[in-house]
Amino acid sequence: MVYATSPDALPVVAAKVLIAGGLGAGKTTMVGALSEIGVLSTEESMSAASIGVDHLTGTEPKTTTTVAMDVGRLTLPVHSPARGAYLVQIMLFGTPGQDRFWFMWDDLVRGAIGGVVLADTRRLEDCFPAVEFFEHRGTPFVVAVNEFDGAHRYSPDEIRDAISLAAHVPVLACDARRTQSARAVLRGLVSHAITCADTPAASI
């Protein structure tokens, strides 16, 4: 985290969060719903070259894909008994979902306070690599189940069992299209990261 001062004299804490998951899970959508600035997006049209390489079962209407990363920013007011009022400026990095771009994740995760793993119940196995990625690096993360229209709904315990998730990792339901729902996931991640770091709790 990096500390600075905002124009209105409130201290600013800069933080970095990754939003990961499988192809078509809603990462770009979530970054767009959260960001207070125009998103730096690397969405490109899917071409014939991706046939047989990118598996689109369950996401057939999808016509574009992220080929590098999506970058956004969100500033949230925070108050803690220990520090008083300050701002948290969160840089949001949406990772590419295709396995041929996973090499980028090692660079993106550096300095991150945590990650959101977006899960699509129509293709739940697609979130396994992101879960394993954060687990192996000891990076705090939450699993956010993106509740697509028409997709079957499962309880958090059912999701946890299906992906063999540790008991301390939060499983949250969300609609990545809706700002308030996406913010609730981000708050859940920040709270979880604070708990993992064993620092005084703050409310966002």
C-alpha angles and dihedrals in degrees: 000000000000123000125213140144126265123223090258090055096253114135113252125215113199116209137173127221130184123214108202139167143113129316111293095009092127104262096138090044092052094049089051092049092051104039121100090196132053107285118245097226133182096194113152133180114265112245137200088265089073093059109116091009104066110047109216102176106147093014100065096142090061111114103166135050139190111254100181118001145305118235127197139151136224128184118203130184114236134189125192129172090233100049106018120216122353141142129252112209107197121198108209121210119188111201126219112258103212116097092230088067097047091103087077093062093075090061095041095053095056109114094004118143090210149317143249116223108204112209127197111201090209088064103017094158089066091073094056096089092052092048091050091045094058093039093054092049095045090237114154112244143165129213112232114195106213103215103215118196109272095011119130115260120231131186119251089250091054091051091046092052093045093056097032091240122182114255095243095057111097119234111205133182117226148162104226090202094063121077097212092049092048091048091052089057091049091050089050090052094048091049090048092048090050090051091049091050090049092229128143110286121251130192122231 
